[in-house]
């Protein structure tokens, strides 16, 4: 577990832009399992690639004309139970932080694992996500 005072600013990098923090397993189930439409899930992290690539990339991506109807996030290492439940919806992919999943009508349709994020610019991540938004949203 990370100290809350360390992670609050990192979480705000998404919540300030309209992401809802899912902090319980039930909130994850309610959002992902029973959801119609499109949902973007960001598994947030304290690592450098989350700070330099994932969060900025997501913020750029949601400026697209087409975007998901719901924006949600769980924070790995903070909301452990919620993150574990979210990762069940990301199977068959192994646990990865950070990671970004796009769901349509409760089904995972696009996923970026850490190795798709690490070493890539925020602009490349945004372009990847925007192509998925154009297709599924």
N, CA and C of each residue as an Amber inpcrd file, in Angstrom:
protein
   411
   0.8430000  -1.1880000   0.0000000   0.0000000   0.0000000   0.0000000
   0.8850000   1.2470000   0.0000000   0.4720000   2.1950000  -0.7990000
   1.1730000   3.4770000  -0.8500000   0.4850000   4.4680000   0.0770000
   1.2510000   5.3970000   0.6490000   0.6260000   6.4220000   1.4890000
  -0.3320000   7.2850000   0.6550000  -1.4990000   7.5650000   1.2030000
  -2.5210000   8.3300000   0.4900000  -1.9930000   9.6910000   0.0620000
  -1.2270000  10.3340000   0.9190000  -0.7200000  11.6700000   0.5740000
   0.1980000  11.6450000  -0.6500000   0.8040000  10.5090000  -0.9160000
   1.6450000  10.3520000  -2.1130000   0.7920000  10.1900000  -3.3700000
  -0.3060000   9.4680000  -3.2540000  -1.0760000   9.1010000  -4.4480000
  -2.2090000  10.0630000  -4.7950000  -2.6520000  10.8810000  -3.8620000
  -3.7660000  11.7970000  -4.1410000  -3.4910000  12.6770000  -5.3660000
  -2.3210000  13.3180000  -5.4710000  -2.0860000  14.1360000  -6.6700000
  -2.1000000  13.3190000  -7.9630000  -1.6350000  12.0820000  -7.9010000
  -1.6320000  11.2160000  -9.0810000  -3.0510000  10.8330000  -9.4720000
  -3.8840000  10.5700000  -8.4990000  -5.2840000  10.2440000  -8.7720000
  -6.0110000  11.4490000  -9.3460000  -5.7040000  12.6350000  -8.8250000
  -6.3600000  13.8610000  -9.3020000  -6.0340000  14.1550000 -10.7630000
  -4.9150000  13.6380000 -11.2470000  -4.5830000  13.8390000 -12.6620000
  -5.6450000  13.2410000 -13.5690000  -6.4190000  12.3000000 -13.0560000
  -7.5190000  11.7210000 -13.8300000  -8.8760000  12.2380000 -13.3470000
  -9.0940000  12.2990000 -12.0420000 -10.4110000  12.7010000 -11.5450000
 -10.7400000  14.1460000 -11.9220000  -9.7370000  14.9840000 -12.0390000
  -9.9550000  16.3630000 -12.4660000 -10.5220000  16.4220000 -13.8830000
 -10.2530000  15.3910000 -14.6690000 -10.7160000  15.3360000 -16.0570000
 -11.9630000  14.4640000 -16.2200000 -12.6490000  14.1920000 -15.1340000
 -13.9300000  13.5100000 -15.2240000 -13.9210000  12.0190000 -14.9360000
 -12.7710000  11.4700000 -14.5400000 -12.7190000  10.0540000 -14.1930000
 -13.2830000   9.8450000 -12.7970000 -14.0540000   8.7940000 -12.6470000
 -14.5780000   8.4100000 -11.3400000 -13.6610000   7.3530000 -10.7470000
 -13.2350000   7.5420000  -9.5090000 -12.4190000   6.5470000  -8.8150000
 -13.3160000   5.4460000  -8.2840000 -13.0140000   4.2230000  -8.6830000
 -13.7430000   3.0620000  -8.1690000 -12.8930000   2.4730000  -7.0440000
 -13.4070000   2.5430000  -5.8330000 -12.5950000   2.1690000  -4.6770000
 -13.0340000   0.8780000  -4.0040000 -14.1160000   0.2820000  -4.5080000
 -14.5870000  -0.9750000  -3.9330000 -14.8410000  -1.9850000  -5.0550000
 -14.7490000  -3.2680000  -4.7230000 -15.0670000  -4.2800000  -5.7330000
 -16.4920000  -4.1350000  -6.2830000 -17.4490000  -3.8030000  -5.4230000
 -18.8410000  -3.6680000  -5.8750000 -18.9890000  -2.5150000  -6.8660000
 -18.2720000  -1.4260000  -6.6500000 -18.3210000  -0.3020000  -7.6000000
 -17.7850000  -0.7280000  -8.9610000 -16.7420000  -1.5520000  -8.9610000
 -16.1810000  -2.0700000 -10.2160000 -17.2110000  -2.9490000 -10.9170000
 -17.8320000  -3.8560000 -10.1770000 -18.8430000  -4.7480000 -10.7590000
 -19.9990000  -3.9350000 -11.3190000 -20.4930000  -2.9910000 -10.5440000
 -21.6220000  -2.1760000 -10.9870000 -21.2940000  -1.4140000 -12.2660000
 -20.0780000  -0.9700000 -12.3950000 -19.6870000  -0.1650000 -13.5470000
 -19.3660000  -1.0090000 -14.7700000 -18.6490000  -2.0960000 -14.5860000
 -18.1730000  -2.8610000 -15.7380000 -19.1020000  -3.9960000 -16.1480000
 -19.6940000  -4.6700000 -15.2010000 -20.5030000  -5.8460000 -15.5230000
 -21.8840000  -5.4730000 -16.0540000 -22.4650000  -4.4870000 -15.4710000
 -23.8480000  -4.1640000 -15.7890000 -23.9620000  -2.9270000 -16.6670000
 -22.8820000  -2.5510000 -17.3160000 -22.8610000  -1.2960000 -18.0380000
 -23.1860000  -1.4700000 -19.5140000 -24.0900000  -0.6380000 -20.0040000
 -24.3330000  -0.5380000 -21.4300000 -23.5550000   0.6700000 -21.9240000
 -23.1670000   0.6420000 -23.1870000 -22.3900000   1.7390000 -23.7220000
 -20.9090000   1.4920000 -23.5300000 -20.1480000   2.5660000 -23.5240000
 -18.6890000   2.4450000 -23.4690000 -18.1280000   2.9980000 -22.1650000
 -17.1210000   2.2830000 -21.6690000 -16.4470000   2.6540000 -20.4200000
 -14.9440000   2.5420000 -20.6450000 -14.2170000   3.5800000 -20.2750000
 -12.7520000   3.5350000 -20.2950000 -12.2790000   3.3430000 -18.8670000
 -11.4990000   2.2810000 -18.6460000 -10.9400000   1.9720000 -17.3290000
  -9.4360000   2.1730000 -17.3700000  -8.9270000   2.9960000 -16.4660000
  -7.4880000   3.1750000 -16.3210000  -7.0610000   2.5550000 -14.9990000
  -6.1330000   1.5940000 -15.0720000  -5.5050000   1.0660000 -13.8670000
  -4.3090000   1.9710000 -13.6200000  -4.4600000   2.8780000 -12.6680000
  -3.4560000   3.8950000 -12.3740000  -2.3380000   3.2920000 -11.5300000
  -1.2000000   3.9730000 -11.5250000  -0.0260000   3.4690000 -10.8280000
   0.8780000   4.6370000 -10.4440000   1.7850000   4.3730000  -9.5070000
   2.7460000   5.4080000  -9.1080000   3.9930000   5.4050000  -9.9890000
   4.1130000   4.4730000 -10.8800000   5.3440000   4.3370000 -11.6640000
   5.5400000   5.5000000 -12.6310000   6.7370000   5.6220000 -13.1010000
   7.0940000   6.7030000 -14.0230000   6.3460000   6.6540000 -15.3320000
   6.0780000   5.4540000 -15.8550000   5.3730000   5.3910000 -17.1410000
   3.9100000   5.7800000 -16.9920000   3.3440000   5.6570000 -15.8080000
   1.9820000   6.1610000 -15.5830000   1.9990000   7.6840000 -15.6010000
   3.0070000   8.2580000 -14.9470000   3.1050000   9.7120000 -14.8550000
   3.4610000  10.3650000 -16.1830000   4.3930000   9.7780000 -16.8980000
   4.8990000  10.4060000 -18.1230000   4.1230000  10.0170000 -19.3670000
   3.4770000   8.8470000 -19.3520000   2.8800000   8.3330000 -20.5760000
   1.3810000   8.0600000 -20.4470000   0.9880000   7.2350000 -19.4850000
  -0.4000000   6.7820000 -19.4080000  -1.3750000   7.9140000 -19.0820000
  -1.1780000   8.5830000 -17.9640000  -2.1350000   9.6240000 -17.5810000
  -2.1810000  10.7630000 -18.6020000  -1.0230000  11.2780000 -19.0510000
  -1.0970000  12.3190000 -20.0850000  -1.7180000  11.8100000 -21.3920000
  -1.4350000  10.5700000 -21.7620000  -2.0050000  10.0030000 -22.9810000
  -3.5110000   9.8960000 -22.9110000  -4.0220000   9.4620000 -21.7670000
  -5.4630000   9.3480000 -21.5770000  -6.1110000  10.7300000 -21.6170000
  -5.4880000  11.6970000 -20.9770000  -6.0520000  13.0520000 -20.9850000
  -6.1200000  13.6120000 -22.4070000  -5.1150000  13.3440000 -23.2100000
  -5.1570000  13.7640000 -24.6150000  -6.2250000  13.0030000 -25.3840000
  -6.3280000  11.7130000 -25.1450000  -7.2650000  10.8680000 -25.8900000
  -8.7100000  11.3000000 -25.7030000  -9.0790000  11.6980000 -24.4990000
 -10.4890000  12.0280000 -24.2490000 -10.8800000  13.3860000 -24.8290000
  -9.9540000  14.0660000 -25.4770000 -10.2840000  15.2860000 -26.2020000
 -10.8160000  14.9720000 -27.5940000 -10.8280000  13.6980000 -27.9620000
 -11.3310000  13.2220000 -29.2460000 -12.8290000  13.5340000 -29.3790000
 -13.3000000  13.7000000 -30.6150000 -14.7280000  13.9250000 -30.8360000
 -15.5560000  12.7710000 -30.2900000 -15.1340000  11.5370000 -30.5950000
 -15.7920000  10.3630000 -30.0490000 -14.9990000   9.9180000 -28.8310000
 -15.7050000   9.6640000 -27.7420000 -15.0370000   9.1970000 -26.5270000
 -16.0030000   8.3560000 -25.7180000 -15.4800000   7.5890000 -24.7740000
 -16.3440000   6.7280000 -23.9600000 -17.3490000   7.5310000 -23.1470000
 -18.4760000   6.8890000 -22.8900000 -19.5310000   7.5320000 -22.1050000
 -19.1490000   7.6480000 -20.6330000 -18.3910000   6.6620000 -20.1330000
 -17.9620000   6.6710000 -18.7310000 -16.4490000   6.5700000 -18.6810000
 -15.8720000   7.3110000 -17.7470000 -14.4320000   7.2860000 -17.5040000
 -14.2280000   6.8800000 -16.0520000 -13.5070000   5.7710000 -15.8320000
 -13.3010000   5.2790000 -14.4680000 -11.8510000   4.8720000 -14.2710000
 -11.4610000   4.7920000 -13.0080000 -10.1000000   4.4160000 -12.6770000
 -10.0530000   3.6580000 -11.3570000  -9.1080000   2.7540000 -11.2670000
  -8.7250000   2.1170000 -10.0020000  -7.2450000   2.4030000  -9.8250000
  -6.7900000   2.4150000  -8.5830000  -5.3920000   2.7500000  -8.3200000
  -4.6910000   1.5330000  -7.7340000  -3.8260000   0.9180000  -8.5270000
  -3.0540000  -0.2430000  -8.0680000  -2.1740000   0.1700000  -6.8950000
  -2.1230000  -0.6600000  -5.8840000  -1.3140000  -0.3650000  -4.7070000
  -2.0090000   0.5260000  -3.7040000  -3.2140000   0.9750000  -4.0290000
  -3.9950000   1.8080000  -3.1140000  -5.3250000   1.1100000  -2.8340000
  -6.1270000   0.9760000  -3.8740000  -7.4260000   0.3070000  -3.7510000
  -7.2540000  -1.1340000  -4.2280000  -6.6130000  -1.9330000  -3.3950000
  -6.1980000  -3.2680000  -3.8130000  -7.3690000  -4.1730000  -4.1830000
  -8.4320000  -4.1710000  -3.3980000  -9.5650000  -5.0500000  -3.6910000
 -10.2910000  -4.6210000  -4.9540000 -10.4600000  -3.3190000  -5.1410000
 -11.1040000  -2.8110000  -6.3520000 -10.2420000  -3.1180000  -7.5770000
  -8.9340000  -2.9740000  -7.4310000  -8.0270000  -3.2660000  -8.5420000
  -8.0630000  -4.7460000  -8.8870000  -8.0740000  -5.5980000  -7.8850000
  -8.1410000  -7.0400000  -8.1320000  -9.4290000  -7.3980000  -8.8730000
 -10.5350000  -6.7910000  -8.4920000 -11.8120000  -7.0600000  -9.1690000
 -11.7650000  -6.5350000 -10.6070000 -11.2040000  -5.3560000 -10.8080000
 -11.0860000  -4.8030000 -12.1630000 -10.2500000  -5.7160000 -13.0510000
  -9.2010000  -6.2730000 -12.4860000  -8.3280000  -7.1570000 -13.2660000
  -9.0440000  -8.4340000 -13.6970000 -10.0580000  -8.8460000 -12.9700000
 -10.8560000 -10.0010000 -13.4070000 -11.5570000  -9.6950000 -14.7310000
 -11.9630000  -8.4520000 -14.9180000 -12.6290000  -8.0440000 -16.1540000
 -11.6310000  -7.8840000 -17.3040000 -10.3470000  -7.8310000 -16.9750000
  -9.3030000  -7.6470000 -17.9890000  -8.6850000  -8.9670000 -18.4470000
  -9.1640000 -10.0770000 -17.8990000  -8.6530000 -11.3810000 -18.3160000
  -8.9760000 -11.6050000 -19.7930000  -8.1270000 -12.2530000 -20.5420000
  -7.0310000 -13.1290000 -20.1470000  -5.6920000 -12.4190000 -19.9700000
  -5.7110000 -11.1000000 -20.0040000  -4.4510000 -10.3690000 -19.8510000
  -3.9570000 -10.4590000 -18.4140000  -2.6490000 -10.6010000 -18.2190000
  -2.1070000 -10.6550000 -16.8600000  -2.1600000  -9.2770000 -16.2040000
  -2.0850000  -9.2320000 -14.8730000  -2.0860000  -7.9490000 -14.1720000
  -0.9880000  -7.0360000 -14.7170000  -1.3690000  -5.7940000 -14.9250000
  -0.4640000  -4.8280000 -15.5350000  -0.8080000  -3.4380000 -15.0090000
   0.1930000  -2.7370000 -14.5200000  -0.0100000  -1.3780000 -14.0260000
   1.1080000  -0.4950000 -14.5640000   0.7540000   0.5750000 -15.2260000
  -0.5900000   0.9870000 -15.5820000  -1.1170000   0.1630000 -16.7490000
  -2.4050000   0.2620000 -16.9500000  -3.0340000  -0.3370000 -18.1180000
  -4.3270000   0.4180000 -18.3880000  -4.8410000   0.2390000 -19.6150000
  -6.0190000   0.9910000 -20.0380000  -6.9210000   0.0570000 -20.8290000
  -8.1660000  -0.0690000 -20.3970000  -9.1160000  -0.9380000 -21.0830000
 -10.3490000  -0.1780000 -21.5210000 -10.8060000  -0.4820000 -22.7310000
 -12.0480000   0.0850000 -23.2480000 -13.0850000  -1.0370000 -23.3110000
 -14.2340000  -0.7930000 -22.6900000 -15.3210000  -1.7540000 -22.6580000
 -16.4970000  -1.2220000 -23.4520000 -17.1510000  -2.1190000 -24.1610000
 -18.3980000  -1.7740000 -24.8450000 -19.4390000  -2.8070000 -24.4400000
 -20.5400000  -2.3220000 -23.8830000 -21.6210000  -3.1860000 -23.4180000
 -21.1050000  -4.3190000 -22.5330000 -20.1880000  -3.9830000 -21.6350000
 -19.6680000  -4.9360000 -20.6620000 -18.5630000  -5.8530000 -21.1700000
 -18.1380000  -5.6850000 -22.4020000 -17.0800000  -6.5410000 -22.9800000
 -15.8290000  -5.7170000 -23.2480000 -14.6930000  -6.2880000 -22.9010000
 -13.4120000  -5.6390000 -23.1810000 -13.1570000  -5.6960000 -24.6870000
 -13.0030000  -4.5170000 -25.3120000 -12.8100000  -4.4690000 -26.7620000
 -11.4420000  -3.9210000 -27.1720000 -10.7290000  -3.2750000 -26.2480000
  -9.4080000  -2.7200000 -26.5590000  -8.6320000  -2.6340000 -25.2530000
  -7.3570000  -2.9940000 -25.3020000  -6.5760000  -3.0090000 -24.0630000
  -5.1250000  -2.6450000 -24.3400000  -4.6060000  -1.7600000 -23.5120000
  -3.1920000  -1.3980000 -23.5390000  -2.5490000  -1.8900000 -22.2430000
  -1.6260000  -2.8220000 -22.3810000  -0.8670000  -3.3030000 -21.2340000
   0.3070000  -2.3610000 -20.9840000   0.9550000  -2.5610000 -19.8480000
   2.1040000  -1.7240000 -19.5040000   3.1400000  -1.7060000 -20.6220000
   3.4000000  -2.8450000 -21.2570000   4.4350000  -2.8620000 -22.2940000
   4.0060000  -2.0900000 -23.5400000   2.7140000  -1.7680000 -23.6800000
   2.2530000  -0.8950000 -24.7570000   2.3940000   0.5750000 -24.3710000
   2.5580000   0.8370000 -23.0950000   2.6150000   2.1990000 -22.5580000
   4.0540000   2.6370000 -22.3090000   4.8090000   1.7770000 -21.6620000
   6.1870000   2.0820000 -21.2760000   7.0310000   2.3800000 -22.5190000
   7.7110000   3.5090000 -22.5100000   8.5970000   3.8670000 -23.6150000
   7.8980000   4.5100000 -24.7970000   6.5750000   4.6820000 -24.7030000
   5.8400000   5.3470000 -25.7850000   5.3590000   6.7050000 -25.2870000
   5.3050000   7.6520000 -26.1820000   4.9050000   9.0020000 -25.7840000
   3.4120000   9.0580000 -25.4950000   3.0340000  10.0900000 -24.7750000
   1.6130000  10.3150000 -24.4910000   0.8400000  10.4780000 -25.7910000
   1.4460000  11.0880000 -26.7770000   0.7790000  11.3030000 -28.0630000
   0.5020000   9.9810000 -28.7840000   1.4360000   9.0520000 -28.7180000
   1.2370000   7.7370000 -29.3480000   0.1290000   6.9720000 -28.6260000
   0.1260000   7.0290000 -27.3040000  -0.9190000   6.3670000 -26.5270000
  -2.2780000   6.9870000 -26.8480000  -2.3280000   8.3170000 -26.9150000
  -3.5780000   9.0080000 -27.2350000  -4.0790000   8.6070000 -28.6140000
  -3.1890000   8.5600000 -29.5890000  -3.5930000   8.1890000 -30.9520000
  -4.1450000   6.7670000 -30.9860000  -3.5120000   5.8560000 -30.2550000
  -3.9830000   4.4770000 -30.1850000  -5.3990000   4.4380000 -29.6010000
  -5.5960000   5.1340000 -28.5000000  -6.9030000   5.1480000 -27.8530000
  -7.9510000   5.8360000 -28.7240000  -7.5820000   6.9130000 -29.3830000
  -8.5420000   7.6220000 -30.2240000  -9.0100000   6.7600000 -31.3930000
  -8.1240000   5.9220000 -31.9380000  -8.5500000   4.9920000 -32.9900000
  -9.5860000   4.0180000 -32.4370000  -9.3650000   3.5380000 -31.2010000
 -10.3430000   2.6470000 -30.5680000 -11.6440000   3.3780000 -30.2850000
 -11.5630000   4.6290000 -29.8390000 -12.7790000   5.4130000 -29.5800000
 -13.5740000   5.5880000 -30.8720000 -12.8790000   5.9030000 -31.9660000
 -13.5560000   6.0950000 -33.2490000 -14.2640000   4.8320000 -33.6960000
 -13.6950000   3.6940000 -33.3720000 -14.2810000   2.4160000 -33.7770000
 -15.4420000   1.9820000 -32.8840000 -15.2990000   2.1570000 -31.5750000
 -16.2540000   1.5680000 -30.6350000 -17.2160000   2.5440000 -29.9650000
 -16.8990000   3.8240000 -29.9920000 -17.7450000   4.8060000 -29.2670000
 -18.7500000   5.4870000 -30.1870000
